Amino acid sequence: MRRQGRHVEIVREDRMMGVVRAGHPLLTGEVTAERLAAADHLIVSRRGKLHGPVDTALAELGLRRRVTGTVGTFPSSLFVLRETDLVGLIGSWGMPLADTLGLVPFEIPLSLPPLRLGLAWHPRHDADPAHAWLRATVRELLFS
């Protein structure tokens, strides 16, 4: 697929899970959309955006969540979540670190779009053997 002067290849789809510290009050009882919305949330955004697919899905149910902070990366969010009662999101690729930190994943009770993981590169790199090797290696790692 070509977008705005670059090639984009979706190589894997993932789904987002909620993640909280062990003993978090949200883990007591069923996690419902209402209980999820009532919790304080931490968002991961390099641009500081405070709205995403979770907010859209909650709005469709007439609900709104409280975002109390944002960090730039998923790994950094896990260290914040470990020490607070904030609720965060994680993909399956982040679960090994979450497990190591003692965090607990849970199903998000909302219909969310898949998280698409992909590669993007400028067309001038199509025939570059080193770039082709790198793309193939990333594909292999994402599917192993």
Disulfide bonds with the S-S distance in Angstrom:
none
